[in-house]
Amino acid sequence: MNTTAPAGSVSIYAEASPNPESMKFVLNSQLVREGVSVDYPDAEAAAHSPLAQELFKFDYVGRVFIAANFVTVTKTTEHTWTQLIPELRTFLKSYVEAGGPIFTVDPAEEQRAAQVAAGAEGSAEDQATSQKIIDLLDNYVRPAVEQDGGNITFKSYNDGIVTVNLQGSCSGCPSATVTLKSGIENLLKRMVPEVKEVVAEGVTGGF
């Protein structure tokens, strides 16, 4: 388990996301293993991430999303990113170069346990369908939405309804409705005939 960032020289650049309130900070070092991501909608949720806790101390930080080699920060104020980016980039560079702790609990284990619990609900047939959906989201959806600084994860499947969580920049993103309905819902309906609809949780900004 790697819960501490590798020490050494770190370069960071900021990359805009489809959500104007979210900014993706890309590092040249790995924060968490590939395929794992963690979303913190508030400081209380970040109990197992000292890095996220430090970011929430900035009064304009409203959400923190950590993936393989980037951190997506969602702001809560009217300040422009031009004002905020230098401060956040300087903080992240100093923190990671100093080898500051990223997590106190392995997020990969937490994610695996959550997915197993979510997929274990319902009948054997529903469990099989849930696993198909999880695999599709992991293989086809996650890589694309991570490019935009967020993630969409499986929460539950019940009677043809798939519930997903929108994380990072995807939460509150103006284009999330289009992505969810025309992209993900169509994909799942095509690949898993049992799926009738996809709905989202963890949404802010009037989705």
Contacts in CASP RR format, 6 or more apart in sequence:
PFRMAT RR
TARGET T0000
AUTHOR 0000-0000-0000
METHOD contacts of the structure
MODEL  1
MNTTAPAGSVSIYAEASPNPESMKFVLNSQLVREGVSVDYPDAEAAAHSP
LAQELFKFDYVGRVFIAANFVTVTKTTEHTWTQLIPELRTFLKSYVEAGG
PIFTVDPAEEQRAAQVAAGAEGSAEDQATSQKIIDLLDNYVRPAVEQDGG
NITFKSYNDGIVTVNLQGSCSGCPSATVTLKSGIENLLKRMVPEVKEVVA
EGVTGGF
1 106 0 8 1.000
1 108 0 8 1.000
1 109 0 8 1.000
2 30 0 8 1.000
2 32 0 8 1.000
2 33 0 8 1.000
2 102 0 8 1.000
3 101 0 8 1.000
3 102 0 8 1.000
3 103 0 8 1.000
3 104 0 8 1.000
3 105 0 8 1.000
3 106 0 8 1.000
4 99 0 8 1.000
4 100 0 8 1.000
4 101 0 8 1.000
4 102 0 8 1.000
5 29 0 8 1.000
5 31 0 8 1.000
5 51 0 8 1.000
5 95 0 8 1.000
5 96 0 8 1.000
5 99 0 8 1.000
5 100 0 8 1.000
5 101 0 8 1.000
5 102 0 8 1.000
6 29 0 8 1.000
6 30 0 8 1.000
6 96 0 8 1.000
6 99 0 8 1.000
7 97 0 8 1.000
7 98 0 8 1.000
7 99 0 8 1.000
8 29 0 8 1.000
8 97 0 8 1.000
8 99 0 8 1.000
9 97 0 8 1.000
10 27 0 8 1.000
10 28 0 8 1.000
10 29 0 8 1.000
10 92 0 8 1.000
10 93 0 8 1.000
10 96 0 8 1.000
10 97 0 8 1.000
11 27 0 8 1.000
11 28 0 8 1.000
11 93 0 8 1.000
12 25 0 8 1.000
12 26 0 8 1.000
12 27 0 8 1.000
12 28 0 8 1.000
12 89 0 8 1.000
12 92 0 8 1.000
12 93 0 8 1.000
13 25 0 8 1.000
13 26 0 8 1.000
13 89 0 8 1.000
14 23 0 8 1.000
14 24 0 8 1.000
14 25 0 8 1.000
14 26 0 8 1.000
14 81 0 8 1.000
14 85 0 8 1.000
14 88 0 8 1.000
14 89 0 8 1.000
15 23 0 8 1.000
15 24 0 8 1.000
15 25 0 8 1.000
15 26 0 8 1.000
15 70 0 8 1.000
16 23 0 8 1.000
16 24 0 8 1.000
16 81 0 8 1.000
17 23 0 8 1.000
17 24 0 8 1.000
17 72 0 8 1.000
17 148 0 8 1.000
17 149 0 8 1.000
17 150 0 8 1.000
17 169 0 8 1.000
17 173 0 8 1.000
18 148 0 8 1.000
18 169 0 8 1.000
18 173 0 8 1.000
18 174 0 8 1.000
18 175 0 8 1.000
19 74 0 8 1.000
19 148 0 8 1.000
19 168 0 8 1.000
19 169 0 8 1.000
19 170 0 8 1.000
19 171 0 8 1.000
19 172 0 8 1.000
19 173 0 8 1.000
19 174 0 8 1.000
19 176 0 8 1.000
20 174 0 8 1.000
21 74 0 8 1.000
21 75 0 8 1.000
21 76 0 8 1.000
21 172 0 8 1.000
22 63 0 8 1.000
22 72 0 8 1.000
22 73 0 8 1.000
22 74 0 8 1.000
22 75 0 8 1.000
22 149 0 8 1.000
22 150 0 8 1.000
22 168 0 8 1.000
22 169 0 8 1.000
22 173 0 8 1.000
23 72 0 8 1.000
23 73 0 8 1.000
23 75 0 8 1.000
23 81 0 8 1.000
23 84 0 8 1.000
23 85 0 8 1.000
23 88 0 8 1.000
24 70 0 8 1.000
24 71 0 8 1.000
24 72 0 8 1.000
24 148 0 8 1.000
24 149 0 8 1.000
24 169 0 8 1.000
25 70 0 8 1.000
25 71 0 8 1.000
25 72 0 8 1.000
25 73 0 8 1.000
25 88 0 8 1.000
25 89 0 8 1.000
25 92 0 8 1.000
26 69 0 8 1.000
26 70 0 8 1.000
27 69 0 8 1.000
27 70 0 8 1.000
27 71 0 8 1.000
27 92 0 8 1.000
27 96 0 8 1.000
28 69 0 8 1.000
29 69 0 8 1.000
29 96 0 8 1.000
30 68 0 8 1.000
30 69 0 8 1.000
31 51 0 8 1.000
31 66 0 8 1.000
31 67 0 8 1.000
31 68 0 8 1.000
31 69 0 8 1.000
31 70 0 8 1.000
31 71 0 8 1.000
31 96 0 8 1.000
31 102 0 8 1.000
32 38 0 8 1.000
32 66 0 8 1.000
32 67 0 8 1.000
32 68 0 8 1.000
32 102 0 8 1.000
32 103 0 8 1.000
32 107 0 8 1.000
32 108 0 8 1.000
33 68 0 8 1.000
33 108 0 8 1.000
34 68 0 8 1.000
35 67 0 8 1.000
35 68 0 8 1.000
35 138 0 8 1.000
35 142 0 8 1.000
36 67 0 8 1.000
36 68 0 8 1.000
36 107 0 8 1.000
36 108 0 8 1.000
36 111 0 8 1.000
37 65 0 8 1.000
37 66 0 8 1.000
37 67 0 8 1.000
37 68 0 8 1.000
37 107 0 8 1.000
37 111 0 8 1.000
37 142 0 8 1.000
37 146 0 8 1.000
37 150 0 8 1.000
37 151 0 8 1.000
37 167 0 8 1.000
38 49 0 8 1.000
38 52 0 8 1.000
38 65 0 8 1.000
38 66 0 8 1.000
38 67 0 8 1.000
38 103 0 8 1.000
38 107 0 8 1.000
38 110 0 8 1.000
38 111 0 8 1.000
39 63 0 8 1.000
39 64 0 8 1.000
39 65 0 8 1.000
39 150 0 8 1.000
39 151 0 8 1.000
39 165 0 8 1.000
39 167 0 8 1.000
39 168 0 8 1.000
39 171 0 8 1.000
40 46 0 8 1.000
40 49 0 8 1.000
40 52 0 8 1.000
40 56 0 8 1.000
40 63 0 8 1.000
40 64 0 8 1.000
40 65 0 8 1.000
40 66 0 8 1.000
41 62 0 8 1.000
41 63 0 8 1.000
41 171 0 8 1.000
41 202 0 8 1.000
41 204 0 8 1.000
42 56 0 8 1.000
42 62 0 8 1.000
42 63 0 8 1.000
43 52 0 8 1.000
43 53 0 8 1.000
43 56 0 8 1.000
46 52 0 8 1.000
46 53 0 8 1.000
46 56 0 8 1.000
46 64 0 8 1.000
47 53 0 8 1.000
48 103 0 8 1.000
48 104 0 8 1.000
48 105 0 8 1.000
48 107 0 8 1.000
48 110 0 8 1.000
49 64 0 8 1.000
49 66 0 8 1.000
49 102 0 8 1.000
49 103 0 8 1.000
49 104 0 8 1.000
50 100 0 8 1.000
50 101 0 8 1.000
50 102 0 8 1.000
50 103 0 8 1.000
50 104 0 8 1.000
51 66 0 8 1.000
51 71 0 8 1.000
51 95 0 8 1.000
51 100 0 8 1.000
51 101 0 8 1.000
51 102 0 8 1.000
51 103 0 8 1.000
52 64 0 8 1.000
52 66 0 8 1.000
54 91 0 8 1.000
54 95 0 8 1.000
55 61 0 8 1.000
55 64 0 8 1.000
55 71 0 8 1.000
55 73 0 8 1.000
55 88 0 8 1.000
55 91 0 8 1.000
56 62 0 8 1.000
56 64 0 8 1.000
58 87 0 8 1.000
58 88 0 8 1.000
58 91 0 8 1.000
59 77 0 8 1.000
60 75 0 8 1.000
60 76 0 8 1.000
60 77 0 8 1.000
60 79 0 8 1.000
60 84 0 8 1.000
61 73 0 8 1.000
61 74 0 8 1.000
61 75 0 8 1.000
61 76 0 8 1.000
62 73 0 8 1.000
62 74 0 8 1.000
62 75 0 8 1.000
62 76 0 8 1.000
63 72 0 8 1.000
63 73 0 8 1.000
63 74 0 8 1.000
63 168 0 8 1.000
63 171 0 8 1.000
63 204 0 8 1.000
64 71 0 8 1.000
64 72 0 8 1.000
64 73 0 8 1.000
64 74 0 8 1.000
65 71 0 8 1.000
65 72 0 8 1.000
65 73 0 8 1.000
65 74 0 8 1.000
65 149 0 8 1.000
65 150 0 8 1.000
65 151 0 8 1.000
65 167 0 8 1.000
65 168 0 8 1.000
65 169 0 8 1.000
66 72 0 8 1.000
66 102 0 8 1.000
66 107 0 8 1.000
67 146 0 8 1.000
67 149 0 8 1.000
67 150 0 8 1.000
67 151 0 8 1.000
68 146 0 8 1.000
70 149 0 8 1.000
71 92 0 8 1.000
72 149 0 8 1.000
72 150 0 8 1.000
72 168 0 8 1.000
72 169 0 8 1.000
73 88 0 8 1.000
74 168 0 8 1.000
74 169 0 8 1.000
74 171 0 8 1.000
75 81 0 8 1.000
75 84 0 8 1.000
115 134 0 8 1.000
115 154 0 8 1.000
118 130 0 8 1.000
118 134 0 8 1.000
118 154 0 8 1.000
118 155 0 8 1.000
118 156 0 8 1.000
119 127 0 8 1.000
119 130 0 8 1.000
119 131 0 8 1.000
119 134 0 8 1.000
119 154 0 8 1.000
119 156 0 8 1.000
119 157 0 8 1.000
120 127 0 8 1.000
121 127 0 8 1.000
121 130 0 8 1.000
121 156 0 8 1.000
121 158 0 8 1.000
122 158 0 8 1.000
126 157 0 8 1.000
126 158 0 8 1.000
129 157 0 8 1.000
129 192 0 8 1.000
129 194 0 8 1.000
129 195 0 8 1.000
130 154 0 8 1.000
130 156 0 8 1.000
130 157 0 8 1.000
132 191 0 8 1.000
132 192 0 8 1.000
133 154 0 8 1.000
133 157 0 8 1.000
133 162 0 8 1.000
133 188 0 8 1.000
133 192 0 8 1.000
133 195 0 8 1.000
134 154 0 8 1.000
136 187 0 8 1.000
136 188 0 8 1.000
136 191 0 8 1.000
136 192 0 8 1.000
137 152 0 8 1.000
137 153 0 8 1.000
137 154 0 8 1.000
137 164 0 8 1.000
137 184 0 8 1.000
140 187 0 8 1.000
141 152 0 8 1.000
141 184 0 8 1.000
141 187 0 8 1.000
142 151 0 8 1.000
142 152 0 8 1.000
145 151 0 8 1.000
145 152 0 8 1.000
145 170 0 8 1.000
145 179 0 8 1.000
148 169 0 8 1.000
148 170 0 8 1.000
148 173 0 8 1.000
149 168 0 8 1.000
149 169 0 8 1.000
149 170 0 8 1.000
150 167 0 8 1.000
150 168 0 8 1.000
150 169 0 8 1.000
150 170 0 8 1.000
151 167 0 8 1.000
151 168 0 8 1.000
151 170 0 8 1.000
152 164 0 8 1.000
152 165 0 8 1.000
152 166 0 8 1.000
152 167 0 8 1.000
152 170 0 8 1.000
152 180 0 8 1.000
152 184 0 8 1.000
152 200 0 8 1.000
153 164 0 8 1.000
153 165 0 8 1.000
153 167 0 8 1.000
154 162 0 8 1.000
154 164 0 8 1.000
154 165 0 8 1.000
155 163 0 8 1.000
155 164 0 8 1.000
155 165 0 8 1.000
155 201 0 8 1.000
156 162 0 8 1.000
156 163 0 8 1.000
157 163 0 8 1.000
157 195 0 8 1.000
160 194 0 8 1.000
160 195 0 8 1.000
160 196 0 8 1.000
160 197 0 8 1.000
161 196 0 8 1.000
161 197 0 8 1.000
161 198 0 8 1.000
161 199 0 8 1.000
162 188 0 8 1.000
162 195 0 8 1.000
162 197 0 8 1.000
162 198 0 8 1.000
162 199 0 8 1.000
163 198 0 8 1.000
163 199 0 8 1.000
163 200 0 8 1.000
163 201 0 8 1.000
164 180 0 8 1.000
164 184 0 8 1.000
164 198 0 8 1.000
164 199 0 8 1.000
164 200 0 8 1.000
164 201 0 8 1.000
165 200 0 8 1.000
165 201 0 8 1.000
165 202 0 8 1.000
166 172 0 8 1.000
166 173 0 8 1.000
166 176 0 8 1.000
166 180 0 8 1.000
166 200 0 8 1.000
166 201 0 8 1.000
166 202 0 8 1.000
166 203 0 8 1.000
166 207 0 8 1.000
167 202 0 8 1.000
170 176 0 8 1.000
170 179 0 8 1.000
171 202 0 8 1.000
171 203 0 8 1.000
171 204 0 8 1.000
172 203 0 8 1.000
172 204 0 8 1.000
172 205 0 8 1.000
172 206 0 8 1.000
172 207 0 8 1.000
173 179 0 8 1.000
176 200 0 8 1.000
176 203 0 8 1.000
176 207 0 8 1.000
177 207 0 8 1.000
180 198 0 8 1.000
180 200 0 8 1.000
181 198 0 8 1.000
184 198 0 8 1.000
185 195 0 8 1.000
185 197 0 8 1.000
185 198 0 8 1.000
188 195 0 8 1.000
188 198 0 8 1.000
189 195 0 8 1.000
189 196 0 8 1.000
200 207 0 8 1.000
END
